[in-house]
Amino acid sequence: MISYLQDYNAPTLALLVVYFATLVVLSFYGSHRYIMVYLYTRYAKGQPDPEPAGHYAPDDLPVVTIQLPMFNERYVAERLIDSVCLIDYPRELLEIQVLDDSTDDTTQLVADVVARKAAEGIDIKLIHRENRIGYKAGALEEGLEVARGELVAVFDADFLPRADFVHQTVHYFTDPGVGMVQTRWEHINREYSLLTRAQAVLLDGHFVIEHTARNRSGRFFNFNGTAGVWRRSTIADAGGWEHDTLTEDLDLSYRCQLKGWRFVFLRDVTAPSEIPVEMNAFKAQQHRWAKGSIQTAKKMLLPILRSDLPFHVKHEAFHHLTANAAYLLMLLLAVLMPLATIVRVHQGLYETLILDLPIFLSATCSLCVFYWLSQREIGRGRLETLRLIPAVLGIGIGISINNAKAVVEALVGHETPFVRTPKYGVSEQGESWSNKIYIKKSTIVTFVEVALGLWFTYAIVHVALMPKGSLFSIPFLVLFQFGFFYVASLSFIQRLRSMTRARAQRPS
């Protein structure tokens, strides 16, 4: 090994030191997936039962308020309200609040639907704000001020809750220590495209493995902003909804659990939803989640670490809240990997096994095991999962520039508004959404993605043409190349197509 290092000059050696240091830290986060898999396999048996008093008696059922926050949701607002109004729960115990901050024709559309439902005897109210102070958190807090429910459920505009949702969740609150119940997201347009299939796998890993492992093993997990039910007094006890982060749900979850409230995750109770079908919508969502999680880490991590919580709870909270910081390292890795591959092209098998194999097992392999298990647990086919995992990894790499930008903004305290994820009401393959697009300007991020795709193309050609090129490195180079080109090309093509359709539809 010493002779191997002596083959390099000082600048090259410095490059390799930074490169491997980056890989080691990424492996630290990647190997944590093995912990999640272990905890899942140990604790995931069965479904938690309501305790200690069991189910509510019919005469003791609590009043439930369902809040529907929305902003410019013209394509899905009516679908959501229709779905919620079909929920099977005593009418006198169910209240529906449509919390609308819209600035387009959604407000009138929603007002008509609410009036029609109210005429049918449903307790439904429209609360429209002229401003977006606090964004979603502000709307939820304002709705709470006039809500009559002891329990409060929240659904975003892209969800279609099932009729038995309240009955499936409400009885867990017979335990006075339970503050929130979260259900698993399901995906009505999972098969729409490669992008939606990959997103579904990413979300399944989070819900099926992470949420189950954290909750069943006594660690903290979080409300996901929708498809969950809160005890109203829990929100008040933790100080209410706050809007100093972009992930108000994550922030409130940690504040409540620090207060001693217990949460319940129901892996086998699902709430159907729509996954973003457009790359720029997906990137906007990921940017908000990544930035908000780092903002929450800055706000909550020190109070957690200073608390008297057990070490395993603090350890998991650190991983959970700081995980998106790895995107900064992913960006650094994307810059360094082609250079490191080229300068190491003559290395032998021994050096490859010593240096690269442990990192491969702790980083890449851990992700494959993690997502494989999530798909097996919900009954997806093995062949389908094998085909999808490279795309899942590649798309995760491709959005690293977008998410790294979000992390930097959070670290330096750069404030940005809450950018909603556009929803188009698309559920079937072949359905068009381009005439519904919310057009956004292109950003420098997409050009950086193209540049990195070209950078990895150069590295692939260079290594492949070398007489002793390292075949071991080519699959990884191709994976990065695919990720950056796929994300960038969809960003360009989908936006161009939608803008062309929009111009064609303008009146002459």
Buried (B, 14 or more C-beta within 10 A) or exposed (E): EEEBEEEBEEEBBEBBEBBBEBBBBBBBBBBBBBBBBEBBEEBBEEEBEBEEEEBBEEEEBBBBBBBBBBBBBBBBBBBBBEBBBEBEBEEEBBBBBBBBBBEEEBBEBBBEBBEBBBEEEBBBBBBBBEEBEBBBBBBBBBBBEEBEBBBBBBBBBBBBBBEEBBBBBBBBBBBEEBBBBBBBBBBBBBEBBBBBBBBBBBBBBBBBBBBBBBBBBEBBBBBBBBBBBBBBEBBEBBEBBBBEBBBBBBBBBBBBBBEEBBBBBBBEBBBBBBBBBBBBBBBBBBBBBBBBBBBBBBBBBEEBEEEEBEEEBBBBBBBBBBBBBBBBBBBBBBEBBBBBBBBBBEBEEEBBEEBBEBBBBBBBBBBBBBBBBBBEBBEBEEEEBEEBBBBBBBBBBBBBBBBBBBBBBBBEEEEEEBBBBBBBBBBEEEEEBBEBBBEBEEBEBBBBBBEBBEBBBBBBEBBEEEEEBBEBBBEBBBBBBBBBBBBBBBBBEBBEBBEEBBEEEEEE
